[in-house]
C-alpha cells in the first residue's frame, strides 16, 4: 500500500510475471500521518498463485483505536465460534464412544461436520 507514492505496507512482492512475484497474505492497520489534508492511496495486487489472492475485506479508514477494537472483536468472535465447535466435537465424541446403540452414529456425523467446518 502506497500513500502519496511512499510504501507503508506490503504483503509479498507484486510483479508483472509469475517467476518474480512472491505471494504473502498480510493484514495490517496502517497509520496515516497527521497533517495531511489530501492524500492518495494506491494498492497494487498481483494474482498468479491463488484464487484467494487480492483484497479480502474492504479498506476501512477511521480512528486507529476504533480499528484496533474492531479487529480485537473479530478475533474474539472467531475464538468463541472455535470454542463452541470444539465443545460440540468433544460432546459428540463422548456420546459416540459411550452410547453406541444407534445404527447411523449421528453423533459421529455431527462431530465430523463440526471438525470440517472448523478447518
Buried (B, 14 or more C-beta within 10 A) or exposed (E): BBBEEEEBEEBBEBEEEEEEBEBEEEEEEEEEEEEEEEEEEEEEEBEBEEEEBEEEEEEEEEEEEEBEEEEEEEEEEEEEEEEEBEEBBEBBBEBBEEEEEEEEBEBBEBBEBBBEEEE
